[in-house]
Amino acid sequence: MSQSKEIIISKSSIPIFAIVLLAMIFVAGLFVVGFDQGHIFSLVIGEEAFADLYIHELTHDMRHAAGFPCH
């Protein structure tokens, strides 16, 4: 008796476009979290943004986890 063997080849790779897009989002997010001390919102709100530090306060713990000293 002969036995037949089934060979299954599956290609489940992540598209390069998705990796590049996620890397760009990560870099932009890291820039905003690392750079902002009111600078990002000062373009819209003005000098008040330097006192309120909206993004800084929202991402305070993430800044420390990423290694950014902020105080």
Contact map, one row per residue, 1 for C-alpha under 8 A:
11100000000000000000000000000000000000000000000000000000000000000000000
11110000000000000000000000000000000000000000000000000000000000000000000
11111000000000000000000000000000000000000000000000000000000000000000000
01111100000000000000000000000000000000000000000000000000000000000000000
00111110000000000000000000000000000000000000000000000000000000000000000
00011111000000000000000000000000000000000000000000000000000000000000000
00001111100000000000000000000000000000000000000000000000000000000000000
00000111110000000000000000000000000000000000000000000000000000000000000
00000011111000000000000000000000000000000000000000000000000000000000000
00000001111100000000000000000000000000000000000000000000000000000000000
00000000111110000000000000000000000000000000000000000000000000000000000
00000000011111000000000000000000000000000000000000000000000000000000000
00000000001111100000000000000000000000000000000000000000000000000000000
00000000000111110110000000000000000000000000000000000000000000000000000
00000000000011111110000000000000000000000000000000000000000000000000000
00000000000001111111000000000000000000000000000000000000000000000000000
00000000000000111111100000000000000000000000000000000000000000000000000
00000000000001111111110000000000000000000000000000000000000000000000000
00000000000001111111111000000000000000000000000000000000000000000000000
00000000000000011111111100000000000000000000000000000000000000000000000
00000000000000001111111110000000000000000000000000000000000000000000000
00000000000000000111111111000000000000000000000000000000000000000000000
00000000000000000011111111100000000000000000000000000000000000000000000
00000000000000000001111111110000000000000000000000000000000000000000000
00000000000000000000111111111000000000000000000000000000000000000000000
00000000000000000000011111111100000000000000000000000000000000000000000
00000000000000000000001111111110000000000000000000000000000000000000000
00000000000000000000000111111111000000000000000000000000000000000000000
00000000000000000000000011111111100000000000000000000000000000000000000
00000000000000000000000001111111110000000000000000000000000000000000000
00000000000000000000000000111111111100000000000000000000000000000000000
00000000000000000000000000011111111100010000000000000000000000000000000
00000000000000000000000000001111111100000000000000000011001000100000000
00000000000000000000000000000111111100000000000000000000000000100001000
00000000000000000000000000000011111110100000000000000000000000000000000
00000000000000000000000000000011111111110000000000001011000000000000000
00000000000000000000000000000000001111110000000001001011000000000000000
00000000000000000000000000000000000111111100000011111111000000000000000
00000000000000000000000000000000001111111110000011000000000000000000000
00000000000000000000000000000001000111111111000000000000000000000000000
00000000000000000000000000000000000001111111110010000100000000000000000
00000000000000000000000000000000000001111111111111000000000000000000000
00000000000000000000000000000000000000111111110000000000000000000000000
00000000000000000000000000000000000000011111110000000000000000000000000
00000000000000000000000000000000000000001111111110000000000000000000000
00000000000000000000000000000000000000001111111110000000000000000000000
00000000000000000000000000000000000000000100111111100000000000000000000
00000000000000000000000000000000000000000100111111110000000000000000000
00000000000000000000000000000000000001101100111111111100000000000000000
00000000000000000000000000000000000011100100001111111000000000000000000
00000000000000000000000000000000000001000000001111111000000000000000000
00000000000000000000000000000000000001000000000111111100000000000000000
00000000000000000000000000000000000111000000000011111111100000000000000
00000000000000000000000000000000000001001000000010011111110000000000000
00000000000000000000000000000000100111000000000000001111111000000000000
00000000000000000000000000000000100111000000000000001111111100000000000
00000000000000000000000000000000000000000000000000001111111100000000000
00000000000000000000000000000000000000000000000000000111111100000000000
00000000000000000000000000000000100000000000000000000011111111100000000
00000000000000000000000000000000000000000000000000000001111111110000000
00000000000000000000000000000000000000000000000000000000001111111000000
00000000000000000000000000000000000000000000000000000000001111111100000
00000000000000000000000000000000110000000000000000000000001111111111110
00000000000000000000000000000000000000000000000000000000000111111111110
00000000000000000000000000000000000000000000000000000000000011111111000
00000000000000000000000000000000000000000000000000000000000001111111000
00000000000000000000000000000000000000000000000000000000000000111111100
00000000000000000000000000000000010000000000000000000000000000111111110
00000000000000000000000000000000000000000000000000000000000000110011111
00000000000000000000000000000000000000000000000000000000000000110001111
00000000000000000000000000000000000000000000000000000000000000000000111
